[in-house]
């Protein structure tokens, strides 16, 4: 059955799936960033009276796979890849109008992923909640986060094009979502990993007012960025690797050629995960994102945020010697040490260690605290001075054979979307709790719901953290305050 919506950018013919969910796929939200628009900010569409088929996904962004041991196949893109990738997808189950809108931004380290992935596009979330759900695409890796600005002034936005793509998508959604039954004044942006970092960056980036009112960043704050100096070095290294003397030389190469060079380039930089973080140059993204949050750059935006308890342990699947590598060369992996800091890795670690045993697992706990948990909680603290903030810690343990990893990075996605992703059998009780909390927050700005009726706000004076676990969701005060106080100086000094 066809479902049709008319907008100023055309009429879109979607379909109703077997569960009764109205679906529109592959809707363009900006001009194709190809030809002379490669490495340029997204350009708005022109008004159109054309009719478009919106029954299949658009192209995925150009990328190379991110492998996590035997779980690699789960992360492989199954769709056609192209530079022409700036599309979004919309789902609606409820017959109501003026519904809360939830916009998902995928993760993948700013180098891989897609809003078309089956992880996100199953319709379970919409079946249980009166919302409109949207996924978007944005440019990645060398196409979306390669900073050529210091090499050629004609490409001044190239170090954060992916974030600008996200803003372009939000502008389209704000302008058109009412035609699909959504409330343009009640939009929540949420995402995990690079999607979480993106939601935080969106709160402090210059943009039109009221594009969104709430965010749910899951695992990743604004500490994951590059300085212009560091990202320029990566760009120069890539150009040398490609045999290009100018950015113009790269412009002459096809997208497939650039993708091939990119795949070969990253294979020479094993575990150097920070290469394509967004560039914070002070022109678009603030030079010090944490200071921007502390100074109120995200004023007026409500936040529900948190992490898993054992974030970094996920990457042991890619390299079982991860923590040994991090301790030896932390600047290649850790977002904190990927930038210059006045403190030495060992100095910070030994100061934090105190009476703990100096083991590989202990070092793993340390870097998870430093890079993930403390950064996320510090961002929550800063924002709590300006608007409502709710905080969580996901502690659900994975099923065998991954139980040794603890509540690792991205494990929570199986529960957010109720899919057998990194957890083959997500506990349905916890799925309902998380989905109900997220949907309640999107609707009202408060996550209280039938399963968690009293989720207290987080603040510097009252650090309330909701532990999310199938054995029971419990509100803790000062759950991680000792680590926060022991390590915050690394961010603030």
QUIGIUR-V199549 format. One record per pair of residues at least 12 apart in sequence whose ideal C-beta (glycine too) atoms are under 10 Angstrom apart, sorted by the first residue. I is the first residue (numbers start at 1). J is the second residue. Records with the same first field share a line. If there is no record, write none. Layout:
BEGIN
I: J, J
END
This chain:
BEGIN
1: 14, 15, 16, 17, 20, 22
2: 14, 15, 16, 53, 54, 55
3: 15, 16, 21, 22, 23, 24, 54, 92, 180
4: 24, 51, 54
5: 22, 24, 27, 54, 90, 92, 176, 177, 179, 180, 181
6: 49, 51, 176, 179
7: 27, 47, 48, 52, 172, 175, 176, 177, 178, 179, 180
8: 45, 46, 47, 48, 49, 175, 176, 179
9: 27, 28, 29, 44, 45, 46, 47, 48, 49, 50, 52, 172, 175, 176
10: 27, 28, 45, 47, 48, 49, 50, 51, 52, 54
11: 48, 49, 50, 51, 52, 54, 179
12: 24, 25, 26, 27, 28, 50, 51, 52, 53, 54, 55, 90, 176, 179, 180
13: 51, 52, 53, 54, 55
14: 26, 27, 52, 53, 54, 55, 89, 90, 91, 92, 180
15: 53, 54, 55, 56
16: 92, 93
17: 91, 93, 123
18: 123
19: 93, 122, 123, 124, 126, 127
20: 93, 94, 95, 123, 126, 127
21: 91, 92, 93, 94, 122, 123, 124, 126, 127, 133
22: 90, 91, 92, 93, 94, 95, 123, 126, 132, 180, 181
23: 54, 55, 89, 90, 91, 92, 93, 121, 123, 126
24: 52, 54, 55, 88, 89, 90, 91, 92, 134, 180
25: 53, 54, 55, 56, 57, 58, 87, 88, 89, 90, 91, 115, 116, 121, 135
26: 52, 53, 54, 55, 56, 57, 58, 59, 87, 88, 89, 116, 137
27: 52, 54, 58, 86, 87, 88, 89, 90, 134, 136, 169, 172, 173, 176, 180
28: 45, 48, 52, 54, 58, 84, 85, 86, 87, 88, 172
29: 42, 44, 45, 58, 86, 87, 88, 136, 137, 165, 166, 168, 169, 170, 171, 172, 173, 175, 176
30: 42, 43, 44, 45, 86, 87, 88, 164, 165, 167, 168, 169, 171, 172
31: 43, 44, 45, 46, 84, 86, 168
32: 59, 82, 83, 84, 85, 86, 87
33: 61, 83, 84, 85, 86, 139, 143, 144, 161, 165
34: 82, 83, 84, 85, 255
35: 83, 251
36: 251
37: 83
38: 83, 139, 143, 155, 158, 161, 247, 250, 251, 253, 255, 258
39: 139, 142, 143, 144, 146, 148, 152, 154, 155, 156, 157, 158, 159, 161, 247, 250, 251
40: 154, 155, 156, 157, 158, 161, 164
41: 156, 157, 158, 160, 161, 164, 165, 167, 168, 284
42: 86, 138, 139, 157, 161, 162, 164, 165, 166, 167, 168, 169, 171, 172
43: 86, 168
44: 168, 171, 172, 175
45: 86, 168, 172
54: 87, 89, 90
56: 79, 116
57: 78, 79, 80, 87, 89, 114, 115, 116, 117, 121, 135, 137
58: 79, 80, 82, 84, 85, 86, 87, 88, 89, 114, 115, 116, 137
59: 77, 79, 80, 81, 82, 83, 84, 85, 86, 87, 114, 116, 137
60: 77, 78, 79, 80, 81, 82, 85, 87, 112, 113, 114, 115, 116, 117, 137, 140
61: 77, 79, 81, 82, 83, 84, 85, 86, 106, 108, 111, 112, 113, 114, 115, 116, 137, 138, 139, 140, 141, 143, 144, 162, 165
62: 77, 81, 82, 83, 84, 85, 112, 139, 140, 141, 142, 143, 144, 255, 256, 258, 259, 262
63: 77, 81, 85, 108, 111, 112, 113, 114, 139, 140, 141, 142, 143, 144, 259, 262, 263
64: 77, 81, 111, 112, 140, 141, 259, 260, 262, 263, 264, 265, 266, 267
65: 77, 108, 111, 112, 263
66: 107, 108, 109, 111, 112, 113, 266, 273, 318
67: 112, 317, 318
68: 314, 315, 316, 317, 318, 319, 408, 409, 410, 422
69: 314, 315, 316, 317, 318, 319, 320, 402
70: 317, 401
71: 314, 317, 318, 402, 410, 421, 422
72: 317, 318
74: 117, 118, 119, 410, 420, 421, 422
75: 108, 112, 113, 117, 119, 410, 421, 422
76: 112, 117
77: 108, 112, 113, 114, 116, 117
78: 114, 116, 117, 118
79: 114, 116, 117
80: 116
81: 114, 140, 255, 256, 259
82: 255, 256
83: 139, 143, 254, 255, 256, 258, 259
84: 255
85: 114, 115, 116, 137, 138, 139, 140, 143, 144, 165, 255
86: 136, 137, 138, 139, 165, 168, 169, 172
87: 114, 115, 116, 135, 136, 137, 169
88: 103, 104, 115, 116, 134, 135, 136, 137, 168, 169, 170, 172, 173, 176
89: 104, 115, 116, 120, 121, 133, 134, 135, 136, 137
90: 103, 132, 133, 134, 135, 173, 176, 177, 180, 181, 182
91: 121, 122, 123, 125, 126, 127, 131, 132, 133, 134, 135, 180
92: 123, 126, 130, 131, 132, 133, 134, 177, 180, 181, 182
93: 123, 125, 126, 127, 128, 129, 130, 131, 132, 133
94: 126, 127, 129, 130, 131, 132, 181
95: 130, 181
96: 130, 132, 181
97: 132, 178, 179, 180, 181, 182, 183
98: 132, 178, 181, 182, 183, 184, 185, 186
99: 126, 129, 130, 131, 132, 133, 177, 180, 181, 182, 183, 186, 442, 443
100: 129, 130, 131, 132, 133, 182, 183, 186, 187, 188, 213, 214, 439, 440, 441, 442, 443, 444
101: 131, 132, 133, 134, 173, 174, 177, 178, 180, 181, 182, 183, 184, 185, 186, 187, 188, 189, 212, 213, 442
102: 125, 126, 129, 131, 132, 133, 134, 135, 182, 186, 187, 188, 189, 190, 214, 216, 438, 439, 441, 442, 443
103: 115, 132, 133, 134, 135, 136, 166, 169, 170, 173, 174, 177, 182, 187, 188, 189, 190, 191, 199, 202, 211, 212, 215, 442
104: 117, 120, 121, 125, 133, 134, 135, 136, 188, 189, 190, 191, 192, 195, 199, 216, 416, 417
105: 120, 134, 135, 136, 137, 138, 162, 163, 166, 169, 170, 189, 190, 191, 192, 193, 194, 195, 196, 197, 198, 199, 202, 215, 217
106: 119, 120, 135, 136, 137, 138, 140, 191, 192, 193, 194, 195, 198, 413
107: 119, 191, 192, 193, 194, 195, 196, 197, 198, 218, 219, 220, 409, 410, 413
108: 140, 141, 192, 193, 194, 195, 410
109: 140, 141, 145, 193, 194, 197, 220, 224, 273, 274, 275, 276, 277
110: 138, 139, 140, 141, 144, 145, 160, 162, 163, 193, 194, 195, 197, 198, 224, 225, 273, 274, 275, 276, 277, 278
111: 140, 141, 142, 143, 144, 145, 162, 194, 262, 266, 273, 275, 276, 277
112: 140, 141, 194, 276
113: 137, 138, 140, 191, 192, 193, 194, 195
114: 135, 136, 137, 138, 140
115: 134, 135, 136, 137, 138, 169, 195
116: 135, 137
117: 135, 417, 419, 421
118: 417, 419, 421
119: 192, 410, 413, 414, 416, 417, 419, 420, 421, 422
120: 133, 135, 191, 192, 195, 413, 416, 417, 419, 421
121: 133, 135, 417, 419
122: 417, 418, 419
123: 417
124: 416, 417, 418, 419, 431, 435
125: 416, 417, 418, 419, 431, 435, 438, 439
126: 439
127: 418, 435
128: 418, 431, 432, 435, 436, 439
129: 435, 436, 438, 439, 440, 442, 443, 449
130: 439, 442, 443
131: 182, 186, 188, 435, 438, 439, 442, 443
132: 173, 177, 180, 181, 182, 183, 186, 187, 442
133: 182, 417, 439, 442
134: 169, 170, 172, 173, 177, 180, 182, 187, 189
135: 169, 191
136: 165, 166, 168, 169, 170, 172, 173, 189, 191, 195
137: 162, 165, 166, 169
138: 161, 162, 163, 164, 165, 166, 167, 168, 169, 194, 195, 198
139: 158, 161, 162, 163, 164, 165, 166
140: 161, 162, 165, 194, 262, 276
141: 162, 238, 258, 259, 262, 263, 265, 266, 275, 276
142: 158, 234, 235, 238, 242, 250, 255, 258, 259, 261, 262, 265, 266, 275, 276
143: 158, 161, 162, 255, 258, 259, 262, 276
144: 158, 159, 160, 161, 162, 163, 164, 165, 276, 278
145: 158, 159, 160, 161, 162, 163, 194, 226, 231, 234, 235, 275, 276, 277, 278, 279
146: 158, 159, 161, 231, 232, 234, 235, 238, 239, 247, 250, 258, 262, 275, 276, 279
147: 159, 160, 161, 226, 227, 228, 229, 230, 231, 232, 233, 234, 235, 236, 276, 278, 279, 281
148: 231, 232, 235, 236, 238, 239, 246, 247, 250
149: 228, 231, 232, 235, 279, 281, 283
150: 228, 229, 231, 232, 233, 235, 236, 279, 281
151: 232, 235, 236, 239, 246, 247
152: 235, 246, 247, 248, 250, 251
154: 247, 248, 251
155: 235, 247, 250, 251
156: 281, 283, 284
157: 279, 281, 283, 284
158: 231, 235, 247, 279
159: 225, 226, 228, 231, 232, 234, 235, 276, 277, 278, 279, 280, 281, 283, 284, 285
160: 201, 205, 225, 226, 231, 277, 278, 279, 280, 281, 283, 284, 285
161: 278
162: 194, 198, 201, 276, 278
163: 197, 198, 201, 202, 205, 207, 278, 279, 284, 285
164: 205, 207, 278, 284
165: 198
166: 189, 191, 195, 198, 199, 201, 202, 205, 207, 211
167: 201, 202, 205, 206, 207, 208, 211, 284
169: 189, 211
170: 187, 189, 202, 207, 208, 211, 212
171: 207, 208, 211
173: 187, 189, 211, 212
174: 187, 208, 210, 211, 212
175: 211
183: 213, 443
184: 210, 211, 212
185: 210, 212, 213
186: 212, 213, 214, 442, 443, 444, 445
187: 210, 211, 212, 213, 214, 215, 442
188: 212, 213, 214, 215, 216, 301, 302, 304, 438, 439, 441, 442, 443, 445
189: 202, 203, 211, 212, 213, 214, 215, 216, 217, 301, 442
190: 212, 214, 215, 216, 217, 218, 304, 305, 416, 438, 441, 442
191: 215, 216, 217, 218, 219, 220
192: 216, 217, 218, 219, 220, 308, 409, 410, 412, 413, 416, 417
193: 217, 218, 219, 220, 224, 311, 314, 409, 410, 413
194: 219, 220, 224, 276, 277, 278
195: 216, 217, 218, 219, 220
196: 215, 216, 217, 218, 219, 220, 221, 222, 224, 305, 306, 307, 376
197: 217, 219, 220, 221, 222, 223, 224, 225, 277, 278, 289, 335, 375
198: 215, 217, 220, 222, 224, 278
199: 212, 214, 215, 216, 217, 218, 220, 221, 222, 301, 303, 305
200: 215, 217, 220, 221, 222, 223, 224, 289, 290, 293, 298, 301, 303, 305, 375, 376, 379, 383
201: 217, 220, 221, 222, 224, 225, 278, 280, 284, 285, 286, 289, 292
202: 215, 217, 298, 301
203: 215, 217, 222, 289, 292, 293, 297, 298, 299, 300, 301, 303, 379, 383, 387
204: 222, 280, 285, 286, 289, 290, 291, 292, 293, 295, 296, 297, 298, 301, 383
205: 278, 284, 285, 286, 289, 292, 297, 298
206: 283, 284, 285, 286, 297
209: 300
210: 300
212: 301
213: 300, 301, 302, 387, 442, 445
214: 301, 302, 303, 304, 387, 388, 441, 442, 443, 444, 445
215: 298, 301, 302, 303, 304, 305, 383, 441
216: 302, 303, 304, 305, 306, 390, 392, 416, 437, 438, 441, 442, 447
217: 303, 304, 305, 306, 307, 376, 379, 380
218: 304, 305, 306, 307, 308, 376, 392, 394, 409, 410, 412, 413, 416, 434, 438
219: 305, 306, 307, 308, 311, 314, 372, 373, 376, 394, 409, 410, 411, 412, 413
220: 305, 307, 311, 335, 371, 372, 375, 376, 379, 409
221: 289, 290, 293, 305, 307, 335, 371, 372, 373, 374, 375, 376, 377, 378, 379, 380, 382, 491
222: 278, 280, 285, 286, 288, 289, 290, 291, 292, 293, 297, 298, 335, 375, 376, 378, 379, 382
223: 277, 289, 290, 334, 335, 336, 338, 339, 370, 371, 372, 374, 375, 376, 378, 379, 490, 491
224: 273, 274, 277, 278, 289, 334, 335, 336, 338, 371, 372, 375
225: 274, 277, 278, 279, 280, 281, 285, 286, 287, 288, 289, 290, 335, 338, 339
226: 274, 275, 276, 277, 278, 279, 280, 281, 335, 338, 339
227: 277, 279, 280, 281, 287, 338, 339, 340
228: 279, 280, 281, 282, 283, 287
229: 279, 281, 339, 340
230: 274, 275, 277, 279, 331, 338, 339, 340
231: 274, 275, 276, 277, 278, 279, 280, 281
232: 279, 281
233: 275
234: 265, 269, 272, 274, 275, 276, 277, 279
235: 247, 250, 275, 279
237: 265, 268, 269, 275
238: 250, 258, 261, 262, 265, 266, 269, 275
239: 261
240: 265
241: 261, 262, 264, 265, 268, 269
242: 257, 258, 260, 261, 262, 264, 265
243: 261
244: 258, 261
262: 276
269: 332
270: 318, 319, 325, 332
271: 315, 318, 319, 321, 322, 325, 326, 329, 332, 333
272: 329, 331, 332, 333, 338
273: 315, 318, 332, 333, 334, 335, 338
274: 331, 332, 333, 334, 335, 336, 337, 338, 339
275: 332, 338
277: 335, 338, 339
280: 292, 339
288: 491
289: 379
290: 375, 378, 379, 382, 488, 491, 492
291: 382, 491, 492
292: 382
293: 378, 379, 380, 381, 382, 383, 385, 386
294: 378, 379, 381, 382, 383, 385, 386, 491, 492
295: 382, 385, 386
296: 382, 383, 385, 386, 387
297: 382, 383, 386
298: 379, 382, 383, 386, 387
299: 383, 385, 386, 387
300: 386, 387
301: 383, 386, 387, 388, 389, 445
302: 383, 386, 387, 388, 389, 390, 441, 444, 445, 446, 457
303: 379, 380, 383, 384, 386, 387, 388, 389, 390, 391, 441, 445, 458
304: 380, 388, 389, 390, 391, 392, 437, 438, 440, 441, 442, 445, 446, 447, 455, 458, 466
305: 376, 377, 379, 380, 383, 389, 390, 391, 392, 458
306: 373, 376, 377, 380, 390, 391, 392, 393, 394, 412, 458, 465, 466, 467, 468
307: 368, 369, 371, 372, 373, 374, 375, 376, 377, 391, 392, 393, 394, 407, 409, 412, 480
308: 368, 372, 373, 392, 393, 394, 395, 396, 405, 406, 407, 408, 409, 410, 411, 412, 468
309: 365, 368, 372, 373, 393, 394, 395, 396, 397, 406, 407, 408, 411, 467, 468, 469, 479, 480
310: 364, 365, 368, 372, 373, 394, 395, 397, 398, 405, 406, 407, 408, 409, 411
311: 364, 367, 368, 369, 371, 372, 373, 376, 394, 406, 407, 408, 409, 410, 411
312: 326, 333, 334, 363, 364, 365, 366, 367, 368, 369, 370, 371, 372, 405, 408, 409
313: 361, 364, 365, 368, 402, 404, 405, 406, 407, 408, 409, 411
314: 398, 402, 405, 406, 407, 408, 409, 410, 411, 422
315: 333, 364, 405, 408, 409
316: 364, 402, 404, 405, 408
317: 402, 405, 408, 409, 422
319: 333
321: 360
322: 360, 363, 364, 367
323: 359, 360, 361, 362, 363, 364, 365, 366, 367, 368
324: 360, 363, 364
326: 345, 360, 363, 364, 366, 367, 371
327: 345, 346, 349, 360, 363, 364, 366, 367
328: 345
329: 345
330: 344, 345, 346, 348, 349, 367, 370, 371
331: 345
333: 367, 371
334: 367, 370, 371
335: 370, 371, 372, 375
336: 348, 367, 370, 371, 374, 375, 487, 490, 491
337: 367, 370, 371, 490
338: 371
341: 490, 491, 493
342: 490, 493
343: 489, 490, 493
345: 363, 366, 367, 370
348: 366, 367, 370, 486, 487, 489, 490
349: 362, 363, 366, 367, 370
350: 366
351: 486, 487, 489, 490
352: 365, 366, 369, 370, 483, 486, 487, 490
353: 366, 486
354: 486
361: 406
364: 406
365: 406, 483
366: 483, 486, 487
368: 406, 408, 409, 483
369: 480, 482, 483, 484, 486, 487
370: 483, 486, 487, 490, 491
371: 487
372: 409
373: 393, 479, 480, 483, 484, 487
374: 480, 483, 484, 485, 486, 487, 488, 490, 491
375: 484, 487, 488, 490, 491
376: 391, 392, 393, 480, 484
377: 391, 393, 458, 463, 465, 479, 480, 481, 483, 484, 488
378: 460, 484, 487, 488, 490, 491, 492
379: 491
380: 392, 458, 459, 460, 463, 465, 484
381: 458, 459, 460, 461, 463, 484, 488
382: 460
383: 458, 459
384: 457, 458, 459, 460, 461, 462, 463
385: 459, 460
387: 445, 457
388: 441, 445, 446, 447, 457, 458, 459
389: 457, 458, 459, 464
390: 437, 441, 445, 446, 447, 448, 455, 456, 457, 458, 464, 465, 466
391: 455, 456, 457, 458, 459, 463, 464, 465, 466, 475, 476, 479, 480
392: 412, 434, 437, 447, 452, 455, 458, 464, 465, 466, 467, 468, 473, 475
393: 407, 465, 466, 467, 468, 469, 476, 479, 480
394: 407, 408, 411, 412, 415, 416, 430, 434, 466, 467, 468, 469
395: 407, 467, 468, 469, 470, 471, 473, 474
396: 411, 412, 414, 415, 423, 426, 427, 430, 434, 467, 468, 469, 470, 471
397: 411, 423, 469, 470, 471
398: 411, 414, 422, 423, 424
399: 422, 423, 424, 425, 426, 427
402: 422, 423, 424
405: 422
407: 468, 469
408: 422
409: 422
410: 422, 423
411: 423, 426
412: 426, 430, 434, 468
413: 426
414: 426, 427, 430, 431
415: 427, 428, 430, 431, 432, 433, 434, 435, 468, 470
416: 431, 434, 435, 438
417: 431, 434, 435
418: 430, 431, 432, 434, 435
419: 431
426: 470
427: 469, 470, 471
428: 470
429: 451, 469, 470, 471, 472, 473
430: 451, 468, 469, 470, 471, 472, 473
431: 470
432: 449, 450, 451
433: 447, 449, 450, 451, 452, 466, 468, 469, 470, 472, 473
434: 447, 451, 452, 468, 473
435: 449, 451
436: 448, 449, 450, 451, 452
437: 449, 451, 452, 455, 466, 468, 473
440: 452, 455
441: 455
447: 466
451: 473
452: 466, 468, 473, 474, 475
454: 466, 475
455: 473, 475
456: 475, 477
458: 477
462: 477, 478
463: 476, 477, 478, 479, 480, 481, 484
464: 476, 477, 478, 479
465: 477, 478, 479, 480, 481
466: 479
467: 479
END
